[in-house]
């Protein structure tokens, strides 16, 4: 009996604590209004900025004005919010000095707050999506918790298909789709609309031409039903999950800084995970050193809102039980864009170099260069003089695996992006040191 009474007391205490937290937060919001008695409602929302940064917003409304607070949970940075009722939902973000430092525009409902934020100069913008929450819910979310890469296998015209798909942000997908019947890999990219269970992926060839569409139901499940549409017709296909790569993340957002990094992690592949973390830690150390240095003389005023920005992300281009090819990216607004393309041998636990693949003195580099240029000269953009001059100077130093060959690519160009060409294995066979297909 005594034990039951203790439990009841604990539950009541917890309940009272929650009620107190909610009421005290609501009372604080009400003090921002001229007449507290006219406040219609006070709501608590929690969500993510750019699907990465935890944020809480508490908002009140009296029929004419909105008042509230926005808090970035990791940094504890807080802003006051103010807006007026109208045909358009718009809030002004006010910093600790009372100056307008940003603007939020979008829509609000009892269950959802979805807005776009930009700084006062409208030079930096982010998206925010928050849902109804308890006032005391300030738990941090891992920014990689809803992101992953999955490998699927299926069948098309009696031959294998492989879908390597990455869920990199809410409702956003990209990856690669290999069709054995064509012996060709397509880049795929698509979205999943809120409330729907289908992802619509467009197939793109190396010329960035659309070559079909893959409609997938319940993407991320162990079995995914798909409809494949191309010039040959419409085909039903069921994909079976065979591998997963998890996503880890590190993020920070405060008055002057926006920083987020995601990187891959494969279960039970500690040597791979270690080398990936080492590279991102190297970038993060550089980032932290720069932001610490700048923070000493940068004041918190609207001109400096979100002025230091750094992002890291990855793309997996090939995945099997033996190999993983990936592109690691890092960009900030004070140094140059950086990228690394690695193919990692999961069995020998090392990053592969060209000498691991090609015979010494075989002349493979000259052959690959000639093959790539023959392909690119057939592309429409090659007629552009500036493009042709640029691509002819590139040495296509990066390589990654495909099911049908080896893909050689350039560094990212701010105008032309990344250009890549896959050289088939049957063309490379005389030059290869080892069989990897």
C-alpha positions in Angstrom: 0.0 0.0 0.0 2.8 2.4 0.9 4.5 1.6 -2.4 1.3 2.5 -4.3 1.0 5.8 -2.4 4.7 6.7 -3.3 4.0 6.0 -7.0 0.8 8.1 -6.9 2.7 11.0 -5.3 5.4 10.8 -7.9 2.9 10.8 -10.7 1.0 13.8 -9.3 4.3 15.7 -8.7 5.4 15.1 -12.3 1.9 16.1 -13.6 2.0 19.3 -11.5 5.5 20.1 -12.8 4.4 19.7 -16.5 1.3 21.9 -15.8 3.5 24.5 -14.1 5.9 24.5 -17.0 3.1 25.0 -19.5 1.3 27.6 -17.5 4.5 29.6 -16.7 5.5 29.6 -20.4 2.0 30.7 -21.4 2.0 33.4 -18.7 5.3 34.8 -20.0 3.9 35.0 -23.5 0.8 36.8 -22.2 2.9 39.5 -20.6 4.0 40.5 -24.1 0.4 41.6 -24.9 -1.1 45.0 -24.0 -4.2 43.3 -22.6 -3.5 39.8 -21.3 -7.2 39.1 -20.9 -7.8 39.3 -24.7 -5.3 36.6 -25.6 -7.1 33.9 -27.5 -4.5 31.2 -27.3 -0.9 30.3 -26.6 0.7 27.4 -28.5 3.9 25.5 -28.2 5.7 24.1 -31.3 8.8 22.1 -31.7 10.6 21.1 -34.9 13.7 21.5 -37.2 15.3 24.2 -39.2 16.4 22.8 -42.6 15.5 19.4 -41.2 18.7 19.7 -39.1 18.5 22.2 -36.2 16.2 21.8 -33.2 14.0 24.8 -32.5 11.1 25.6 -30.1 8.6 28.3 -30.8 5.9 29.5 -28.3 3.4 31.8 -29.9 0.3 33.7 -28.6 -2.5 35.5 -30.5 -5.2 37.9 -29.4 -7.0 38.2 -32.7 -4.9 41.2 -33.9 -1.3 40.5 -32.9 1.1 37.6 -32.5 3.7 37.6 -29.8 6.1 34.8 -28.8 9.7 33.4 -28.6 11.9 31.2 -30.8 14.7 29.3 -29.1 17.4 27.3 -30.9 17.8 24.4 -28.5 21.4 23.5 -28.8 22.8 27.0 -28.5 20.0 28.3 -26.3 19.9 31.4 -28.5 16.5 33.1 -28.1 14.6 35.7 -30.2 11.3 37.5 -29.6 8.6 37.2 -32.3 6.0 39.8 -33.3 3.4 40.0 -36.1 0.0 41.3 -37.0 -3.0 39.4 -38.3 -3.5 39.6 -42.0 -4.0 37.7 -45.2 -0.4 36.6 -44.9 1.2 35.0 -41.8 4.3 37.0 -41.1 6.4 37.3 -38.0 9.4 39.6 -37.2 12.3 38.1 -35.3 13.6 40.6 -32.7 17.0 40.2 -31.0 18.0 40.9 -27.5 18.8 44.6 -28.4 15.3 45.1 -29.7 16.3 45.2 -33.3 14.6 43.2 -36.1 17.1 40.5 -37.2 14.9 38.3 -39.4 11.5 37.6 -40.9 9.4 34.4 -40.8 6.7 33.9 -43.4 4.4 30.9 -44.0 1.4 29.4 -42.3 0.2 28.4 -38.8 -2.4 26.0 -37.5 -3.1 24.4 -34.1 -1.0 21.4 -35.1 1.6 22.9 -37.5 3.9 25.9 -37.9 5.6 25.9 -41.3 7.6 29.0 -42.3 10.6 30.2 -44.3 13.0 32.4 -42.4 15.4 34.9 -43.9 17.7 37.5 -42.3 16.7 41.1 -42.5 18.8 41.8 -45.6 17.2 38.7 -47.3 20.7 37.3 -48.1 20.3 34.0 -46.1 17.3 31.8 -45.8 16.2 28.6 -44.2 13.0 26.6 -43.8 11.3 25.6 -40.5 8.7 23.0 -39.8 7.4 22.6 -36.3 4.5 20.6 -34.9 2.5 20.9 -31.7 4.5 20.0 -28.6 4.5 20.2 -24.8 5.9 23.4 -23.3 8.7 21.5 -21.5 9.8 19.5 -24.5 13.4 20.6 -25.1 15.0 17.3 -26.0 17.6 17.5 -28.7 17.2 15.4 -31.8 20.1 13.8 -33.7 20.1 15.6 -37.0 20.8 12.3 -38.7 17.9 10.4 -37.1 15.6 10.5 -40.2 18.3 10.2 -42.9 19.8 7.1 -44.4 21.1 5.3 -47.5 19.5 2.0 -48.5 20.4 -0.5 -51.2 17.6 -2.4 -52.9 17.5 -5.2 -55.6 14.7 -6.0 -58.0 13.9 -7.3 -61.4 13.2 -5.8 -64.8 12.7 -7.8 -68.0 14.2 -10.9 -66.4 17.3 -9.1 -65.2 18.4 -7.4 -62.0 17.9 -3.9 -61.0 19.6 -2.1 -58.1 18.3 1.0 -56.4 20.8 2.9 -54.2 18.7 5.6 -52.6 19.5 8.3 -50.1 17.0 10.0 -47.9 18.9 13.2 -47.1 16.2 15.6 -45.9 12.5 15.4 -45.2 10.7 14.2 -48.3 13.9 14.5 -50.4 15.6 11.6 -52.1 18.5 11.1 -54.5 20.6 8.2 -55.6 21.3 5.7 -58.5 19.3 3.1 -60.4 21.1 0.4 -62.3 19.2 -1.6 -65.0 21.1 -4.8 -66.0 19.0 -5.2 -69.1 20.5 -1.9 -70.4 23.8 -2.3 -68.4 23.4 1.3 -67.4 23.2 3.3 -64.2 20.9 6.4 -64.0 21.0 9.2 -61.5 17.7 9.5 -59.7 16.2 12.3 -57.7 12.7 13.0 -56.4 10.4 14.0 -53.6 7.7 12.6 -51.3 4.8 15.0 -50.7 3.7 15.5 -47.1 1.0 13.0 -46.2 1.6 10.7 -49.2 3.3 7.3 -49.1 4.9 7.5 -52.6 8.2 8.8 -53.8 8.5 9.9 -57.4 12.0 9.5 -58.7 13.1 10.8 -62.1 15.8 8.9 -64.0 18.5 11.1 -65.5 21.4 10.0 -67.8 24.9 11.5 -67.8 23.6 14.2 -70.2 21.0 15.2 -67.5 18.2 14.0 -69.9 15.1 12.5 -68.3 14.8 8.8 -69.2 12.0 7.5 -67.1 10.3 7.6 -63.7 10.2 5.3 -60.7 7.2 5.6 -58.4 8.0 3.9 -55.1 5.5 3.1 -52.3 6.7 3.1 -48.7 10.3 3.9 -49.4 12.6 2.8 -46.7 10.7 -0.4 -45.9 12.2 -3.9 -46.3 10.1 -4.4 -49.5 9.1 -1.5 -51.7 6.5 -1.7 -54.5 7.5 0.3 -57.5 6.1 1.3 -60.9 8.8 1.8 -63.5 7.8 4.0 -66.5 10.0 4.5 -69.6 9.8 4.5 -73.4 9.2 0.7 -73.3 6.1 1.0 -71.2 4.9 0.7 -67.6 6.3 -2.1 -65.4 5.5 -3.3 -61.9 8.6 -4.1 -59.8 9.2 -5.1 -56.1 12.5 -4.0 -54.6 14.0 -5.9 -51.6 16.2 -4.2 -49.1 19.7 -5.6 -48.8 21.9 -3.0 -47.1 21.7 0.2 -45.0 24.1 3.0 -44.3 23.1 5.2 -41.3 23.6 9.0 -41.2 25.3 10.8 -38.3 25.2 14.5 -37.8 26.7 17.5 -36.0 24.9 20.9 -36.0 24.9 24.3 -34.4 22.8 27.4 -35.0 23.0 30.6 -33.0 22.9 34.4 -33.7 25.9 34.4 -36.1 26.6 30.7 -37.0 24.8 28.2 -39.1 26.7 24.9 -39.2 25.6 21.4 -40.0 27.4 18.3 -41.1 26.1 14.8 -42.0 28.3 11.8 -42.6 27.8 8.1 -43.3 28.2 5.2 -40.8 28.1 1.5 -41.6 27.2 -1.0 -38.9 30.1 -3.3 -37.9 32.5 -1.5 -40.3 34.6 0.4 -37.7 37.6 1.0 -39.9 35.4 2.7 -42.5 33.6 4.7 -39.9 36.9 5.9 -38.4 38.4 7.2 -41.6 35.1 9.0 -42.5 34.9 10.6 -39.0 38.6 11.7 -39.2 38.0 13.6 -42.4 34.9 15.4 -41.2 36.6 16.1 -37.8 39.4 17.7 -39.8 36.9 20.0 -41.5 35.1 20.7 -38.2 38.3 21.6 -36.4 39.0 24.2 -39.2 35.4 25.4 -38.9 35.6 25.8 -35.1 38.9 27.6 -35.2 37.6 30.1 -37.7 34.3 30.7 -35.9 36.1 31.1 -32.6 38.4 33.6 -34.1 35.7 35.6 -35.8 33.4 35.5 -32.8 35.9 37.6 -30.8 35.2 40.7 -32.9 31.8 40.0 -34.5 29.0 41.7 -32.6 25.4 40.4 -32.4 23.6 42.8 -34.6 21.2 42.3 -37.6 24.0 42.9 -40.1 25.8 39.8 -38.8 22.8 37.5 -38.4 23.8 34.0 -39.7 26.9 35.4 -41.4 29.2 32.4 -40.7 27.9 29.4 -42.5 29.4 25.9 -43.0 27.9 22.7 -44.4 29.1 19.2 -44.9 27.3 16.4 -46.7 27.9 13.1 -48.5 26.6 11.1 -51.5 27.1 7.3 -51.8 27.5 6.4 -55.4 28.0 2.6 -55.2 27.5 0.1 -52.4 28.1 -3.7 -52.2 29.3 -6.1 -49.6 32.9 -5.5 -50.8 33.1 -1.8 -51.9 31.6 1.6 -51.2 32.2 4.6 -53.4 31.3 8.0 -51.9 31.7 11.7 -52.4 32.3 13.8 -49.3 31.6 17.6 -49.5 32.4 20.6 -47.3 31.6 24.2 -48.0 31.7 27.4 -45.9 31.6 31.1 -46.7 35.2 32.0 -45.9 37.2 29.3 -47.8 37.0 27.3 -50.9 34.6 24.4 -51.5 36.3 21.1 -50.7 35.4 17.6 -51.9 36.8 14.1 -51.7 35.8 11.0 -53.7 36.8 7.7 -52.2 36.3 4.1 -53.0 36.8 2.0 -49.9 37.5 -1.7 -49.9 35.5 -3.0 -47.0 37.4 -6.4 -47.0 41.0 -5.1 -47.0 39.9 -2.0 -45.0 41.7 0.6 -47.1 40.9 3.4 -49.5 41.6 2.3 -53.1 44.1 4.2 -55.3 44.3 4.0 -59.1 47.4 1.7 -58.8 45.1 -0.8 -56.9 42.9 -1.1 -60.0 45.1 -0.5 -63.0 48.1 -2.3 -64.4 51.4 -0.4 -64.2 52.5 1.3 -67.4 49.3 0.0 -69.1 48.5 3.4 -70.6 45.1 3.4 -68.9 45.1 7.1 -68.2 45.6 8.0 -71.8 42.8 5.6 -72.9 40.4 6.9 -70.3 41.1 10.5 -71.2 40.5 9.8 -74.9 37.3 7.9 -74.1 35.9 10.6 -71.9 36.6 13.4 -74.5 35.0 11.3 -77.3 31.8 11.0 -75.1 31.7 14.7 -74.0 32.2 16.1 -77.6 28.8 14.5 -78.4 27.0 16.5 -75.7 25.2 19.7 -76.8 27.0 21.9 -74.2 30.3 21.1 -75.8 29.5 23.7 -78.4 29.8 26.3 -75.7 33.3 27.6 -76.0 33.9 28.4 -72.3 32.5 24.9 -71.3 34.7 23.1 -73.8 37.8 25.0 -72.7 37.1 24.1 -69.1 36.4 20.5 -69.6 39.4 20.0 -71.8 41.6 21.2 -69.0 40.1 18.9 -66.4 41.9 15.6 -65.7 38.9 13.8 -64.2 40.9 12.9 -61.2 38.1 11.3 -59.2 36.8 7.8 -59.7 34.0 5.7 -58.3 32.5 2.4 -59.1 29.4 1.6 -61.0 27.8 -1.8 -61.8 28.8 -1.5 -65.4 32.1 0.3 -65.2 34.2 3.0 -63.5 32.9 6.5 -63.3 35.5 9.3 -63.7 34.5 12.8 -62.6 35.8 16.4 -62.3 35.9 18.6 -59.3 32.8 20.7 -58.7 32.8 23.8 -60.9 30.7 26.8 -59.6 29.2 27.2 -63.1 29.1 23.7 -64.6 28.9 21.6 -61.5 30.4 18.1 -61.7 30.9 16.4 -65.1 31.3 12.6 -65.1 31.6 9.8 -67.6 31.4 6.0 -66.9 33.8 3.9 -68.9 32.5 0.3 -69.2 34.4 -2.6 -67.7 34.5 -4.3 -71.1 36.5 -1.3 -72.4 38.7 -1.2 -69.4 39.4 -5.0 -69.2 42.9 -4.8 -70.8 44.0 -2.2 -68.3 42.6 -3.7 -65.0 44.8 -5.3 -62.4 41.9 -6.9 -60.5 38.4 -8.0 -61.3 35.9 -5.8 -59.2 32.7 -6.5 -61.1 
